[in-house]
């Protein structure tokens, strides 16, 4: 059985109109998502705007999510930081706070050599918490290829990969070359991934539509292609926004459409052009009402 199985929501971080972290709303979001059936929560990832937070805010966000989950679902904490030493400190904080694991990017500040990537994960490994390696070659300068993941999989606590390359062939190659669990990391492969062996999905749009996300992943894992395909086609226009650099603004807007507003994004992320919001609204209406966007 997979350690990190099912739909793990990469949480947005609610902010007040004054751009302060809204911890009360964050706890409410965690409770609501758990009630809707999600299998895990992932705070302080890119979607959670971790890079805009002070150390005190970031630590409190992690602690708030773990307290709100109250053992009902696992919490996997994003550990990205400018230096290996800082990332190790965030893994240690996650462990002390009671997290089930961490989602760990490779070095993010420049294009590292492979031995530097391995050394980075070896340092994280010393904390003793399960690690989901996060491959995102679109936003960062290193690609955790299947061959490189095969090296990383020999590190004791590296147990899974969040695969965000957008290439479904990677799932097959990773499963063939490693013993890692594969978690789909980009929403618009949320059907193909589980059909071909991914046991988890670290998801974005299910912040707004958790029931639909859980149902889609279940249907795909069970091989129910007709039912999964129908639901997937409704959600796909929304899922594409998860692969956009403006995913945070887009998903927070979707949450307002779902009657669960979570406030603005922190600068440098600013509101999107009106036309973008109109397109998101049409895609959302198609997802929930089956009304084809015009």
C-alpha positions as CSV (number, residue, x, y, z in Angstrom):
1,X,0.0,0.0,0.0
2,X,1.3,3.5,-0.9
3,X,2.3,5.7,2.0
4,X,0.9,8.9,0.3
5,X,-2.2,7.6,-1.5
6,X,-5.0,9.6,-2.9
7,X,-5.7,13.3,-3.3
8,X,-3.5,15.6,-1.3
9,X,-4.5,19.3,-1.7
10,X,-1.6,21.8,-2.1
11,X,-3.2,24.4,0.1
12,X,-3.6,28.0,-0.7
13,X,-2.9,30.4,2.2
14,X,-5.8,32.7,3.0
15,X,-5.0,36.3,3.5
16,X,-7.0,39.2,4.9
17,X,-7.7,42.3,2.9
18,X,-4.6,43.8,4.6
19,X,-2.5,40.8,3.3
20,X,-2.1,39.3,6.8
21,X,-2.2,35.5,7.1
22,X,-5.7,34.5,8.0
23,X,-5.0,31.5,10.3
24,X,-8.7,31.1,11.3
25,X,-9.7,30.8,7.7
26,X,-6.8,28.4,7.0
27,X,-8.1,26.1,9.8
28,X,-11.6,26.4,8.3
29,X,-10.3,25.5,4.9
30,X,-8.5,22.4,6.2
31,X,-11.6,21.2,8.1
32,X,-13.8,21.8,5.0
33,X,-11.5,19.9,2.7
34,X,-11.2,17.0,5.1
35,X,-15.0,16.9,5.3
36,X,-15.2,16.8,1.5
37,X,-13.1,13.7,1.5
38,X,-9.5,14.7,0.5
39,X,-6.8,12.3,1.7
40,X,-4.1,14.7,2.7
41,X,-3.0,18.4,3.0
42,X,0.1,20.1,1.8
43,X,0.9,23.6,3.2
44,X,3.7,26.0,2.3
45,X,4.1,24.9,-1.3
46,X,4.3,27.3,-4.3
47,X,0.5,27.5,-4.3
48,X,0.6,28.4,-0.6
49,X,2.8,31.5,-1.4
50,X,5.5,30.3,1.1
51,X,8.1,32.6,-0.5
52,X,6.2,35.7,0.6
53,X,6.1,34.7,4.3
54,X,8.3,35.5,7.2
55,X,9.8,32.6,9.1
56,X,7.3,33.1,11.9
57,X,4.3,33.1,9.5
58,X,5.5,30.0,7.7
59,X,6.0,28.1,10.9
60,X,2.6,29.1,12.2
61,X,0.9,28.1,8.9
62,X,2.4,24.6,9.2
63,X,1.4,24.3,12.9
64,X,-2.1,25.6,12.1
65,X,-2.7,23.0,9.4
66,X,-1.4,20.1,11.5
67,X,-3.5,21.2,14.4
68,X,-6.6,21.6,12.2
69,X,-6.0,18.2,10.6
70,X,-5.9,16.7,14.1
71,X,-4.7,13.3,12.8
72,X,-7.7,12.9,10.4
73,X,-5.5,13.0,7.3
74,X,-1.7,13.2,6.9
75,X,0.0,16.6,6.4
76,X,3.0,16.9,4.1
77,X,4.9,20.1,4.4
78,X,6.6,22.1,1.6
79,X,10.2,22.5,2.6
80,X,11.6,24.7,-0.2
81,X,14.2,27.3,0.8
82,X,17.2,29.1,-0.7
83,X,19.8,27.0,1.0
84,X,20.1,23.4,1.9
85,X,20.7,24.4,5.6
86,X,17.4,26.3,5.6
87,X,15.5,23.5,3.9
88,X,16.8,21.0,6.5
89,X,15.6,23.4,9.2
90,X,12.1,23.4,7.7
91,X,12.1,19.6,7.5
92,X,13.1,19.4,11.1
93,X,10.3,21.9,12.0
94,X,7.8,19.8,10.1
95,X,8.9,16.6,11.9
96,X,8.7,18.3,15.4
97,X,5.3,19.7,14.5
98,X,3.9,16.3,13.7
99,X,3.9,16.2,9.9
100,X,3.7,12.9,8.0
101,X,6.3,13.9,5.5
102,X,7.8,16.8,3.4
103,X,7.5,17.8,-0.3
104,X,11.0,18.8,-1.1
105,X,12.3,20.7,-4.2
106,X,15.9,20.3,-5.3
107,X,18.2,23.3,-4.9
108,X,16.2,26.2,-6.3
109,X,18.6,29.2,-6.7
110,X,20.6,28.0,-9.7
111,X,21.1,25.0,-12.0
112,X,22.8,22.4,-9.7
113,X,24.9,19.5,-10.8
114,X,23.6,16.1,-10.2
115,X,25.9,15.4,-7.2
116,X,24.7,18.6,-5.6
117,X,21.1,17.5,-6.0
118,X,21.9,14.2,-4.4
119,X,23.8,15.9,-1.6
120,X,20.8,18.2,-1.0
121,X,18.4,15.3,-0.5
122,X,21.0,13.4,1.6
123,X,21.0,16.4,3.9
124,X,17.2,16.4,4.1
125,X,17.3,12.7,4.7
126,X,19.2,13.1,8.0
127,X,16.1,14.5,9.7
128,X,14.4,11.1,9.3
129,X,11.0,12.3,7.8
130,X,9.6,10.7,4.6
131,X,10.4,12.8,1.6
132,X,8.4,13.4,-1.6
133,X,10.9,14.8,-4.1
134,X,9.3,17.5,-6.2
135,X,10.2,17.7,-9.9
136,X,9.2,21.0,-11.5
137,X,11.5,21.7,-14.4
138,X,9.2,24.5,-15.7
139,X,9.8,26.8,-12.7
140,X,13.2,25.6,-11.6
141,X,16.4,24.9,-13.4
142,X,16.8,21.2,-12.7
143,X,14.9,18.3,-14.1
144,X,14.6,15.2,-11.8
145,X,14.7,12.8,-14.7
146,X,13.8,9.1,-14.1
147,X,17.5,8.3,-14.1
148,X,18.3,10.9,-11.5
149,X,15.3,9.8,-9.4
150,X,16.7,6.3,-9.5
151,X,19.8,7.7,-7.7
152,X,17.6,9.6,-5.2
153,X,15.5,6.5,-4.6
154,X,18.5,4.9,-2.9
155,X,18.3,7.5,-0.2
156,X,16.5,5.9,2.8
157,X,13.7,8.4,3.3
158,X,13.1,9.5,-0.3
159,X,9.9,7.5,-0.9
160,X,7.9,9.3,-3.5
161,X,8.0,11.9,-6.3
162,X,5.6,14.8,-7.1
163,X,5.9,14.7,-11.0
164,X,5.2,18.0,-12.5
165,X,6.9,17.8,-15.9
166,X,3.6,17.4,-17.7
167,X,4.9,14.3,-19.6
168,X,2.8,11.3,-18.8
169,X,5.6,9.0,-20.1
170,X,7.5,10.0,-17.0
171,X,5.1,8.0,-14.9
172,X,5.9,4.8,-16.8
173,X,9.7,5.4,-16.7
174,X,9.8,6.3,-13.0
175,X,7.8,3.2,-12.0
176,X,10.1,1.1,-14.2
177,X,13.4,2.5,-12.9
178,X,12.7,3.3,-9.2
179,X,10.7,2.0,-6.2
180,X,9.2,5.4,-5.7
181,X,5.5,6.2,-5.3
182,X,4.4,8.6,-8.1
183,X,2.1,11.5,-7.2
184,X,0.9,13.5,-10.2
185,X,1.7,17.2,-9.7
186,X,-0.1,18.9,-12.5
187,X,-3.9,18.9,-12.5
188,X,-4.4,18.4,-16.2
189,X,-2.9,14.8,-15.9
190,X,-5.2,13.9,-13.0
191,X,-6.9,11.2,-15.0
192,X,-4.0,9.9,-17.1
193,X,-1.7,9.7,-14.0
194,X,-3.7,7.2,-11.9
195,X,-4.7,5.2,-15.0
196,X,-1.0,4.5,-15.5
197,X,0.2,3.8,-12.0
198,X,0.3,7.1,-10.0
199,X,-1.1,6.4,-6.6
200,X,-1.4,10.0,-5.5
201,X,-2.1,13.5,-6.7
202,X,-0.9,16.7,-5.2
203,X,-3.6,18.9,-6.5
204,X,-4.4,22.6,-6.9
205,X,-7.9,23.1,-8.3
206,X,-9.4,20.7,-5.6
207,X,-8.9,23.6,-3.2
208,X,-12.1,24.8,-4.9
209,X,-13.7,21.6,-6.0
210,X,-12.5,18.9,-3.6
211,X,-15.4,16.4,-4.1
212,X,-15.0,16.4,-7.8
213,X,-11.2,15.9,-7.5
214,X,-11.5,13.0,-5.2
215,X,-14.2,11.4,-7.4
216,X,-12.1,11.8,-10.6
217,X,-9.0,10.2,-9.0
218,X,-11.1,7.3,-7.6
219,X,-12.7,6.6,-11.0
220,X,-9.4,6.7,-12.8
221,X,-7.7,4.4,-10.4
222,X,-10.6,2.0,-10.7
223,X,-10.2,2.1,-14.5
224,X,-13.7,3.4,-15.0
225,X,-12.8,5.2,-18.2
226,X,-16.3,6.4,-19.3
227,X,-17.3,7.9,-16.0
228,X,-13.8,9.3,-15.4
229,X,-13.6,10.7,-18.9
230,X,-16.9,12.6,-18.6
231,X,-15.9,14.2,-15.3
232,X,-12.4,14.9,-16.5
233,X,-13.6,16.7,-19.6
234,X,-15.7,19.0,-17.5
235,X,-12.8,19.8,-15.2
236,X,-10.0,20.0,-17.7
237,X,-10.5,23.7,-18.7
238,X,-10.0,24.6,-15.0
239,X,-7.2,22.2,-14.6
240,X,-5.1,23.9,-17.3
241,X,-4.9,27.0,-15.0
242,X,-2.9,24.9,-12.5
243,X,-0.1,24.6,-15.0
244,X,0.0,28.4,-15.5
245,X,2.4,30.8,-13.7
246,X,-0.7,32.6,-12.5
247,X,-2.1,29.5,-10.8
248,X,-2.4,31.1,-7.3
249,X,-4.6,34.0,-8.5
250,X,-6.6,31.6,-10.6
251,X,-7.3,29.1,-7.9
252,X,-8.0,31.7,-5.3
253,X,-10.6,33.2,-7.7
254,X,-12.1,29.7,-8.2
255,X,-12.5,29.4,-4.4
256,X,-14.5,32.6,-4.3
257,X,-16.8,31.1,-7.0
258,X,-17.1,28.0,-4.8
259,X,-18.4,30.2,-1.9
260,X,-15.2,29.7,0.0
261,X,-13.3,33.0,-0.4
262,X,-9.7,33.1,0.9
263,X,-8.7,36.7,0.2
264,X,-6.1,38.2,-2.2
265,X,-2.6,37.0,-3.2
266,X,0.4,38.8,-1.8
267,X,2.5,41.0,-4.1
268,X,4.3,40.6,-6.4
269,X,1.2,38.5,-7.4
270,X,-1.5,41.1,-8.3
271,X,-5.1,40.7,-9.6
272,X,-5.4,39.3,-13.1
273,X,-6.9,41.1,-16.1
274,X,-10.7,41.1,-16.1
275,X,-10.7,39.0,-19.2
276,X,-8.8,36.2,-17.4
277,X,-11.3,36.2,-14.6
278,X,-14.2,36.0,-17.1
279,X,-12.5,33.0,-18.8
280,X,-12.0,31.2,-15.4
281,X,-15.6,31.9,-14.5
282,X,-16.8,30.3,-17.8
283,X,-14.6,27.3,-17.2
284,X,-15.9,27.0,-13.6
285,X,-19.6,27.2,-14.7
286,X,-18.8,24.4,-17.3
287,X,-17.3,22.3,-14.6
288,X,-20.2,22.6,-12.1
289,X,-23.1,23.1,-14.5
290,X,-21.9,21.3,-17.6
291,X,-22.5,24.5,-19.6
292,X,-20.1,24.7,-22.4
293,X,-17.9,27.8,-22.3
294,X,-18.5,30.2,-25.1
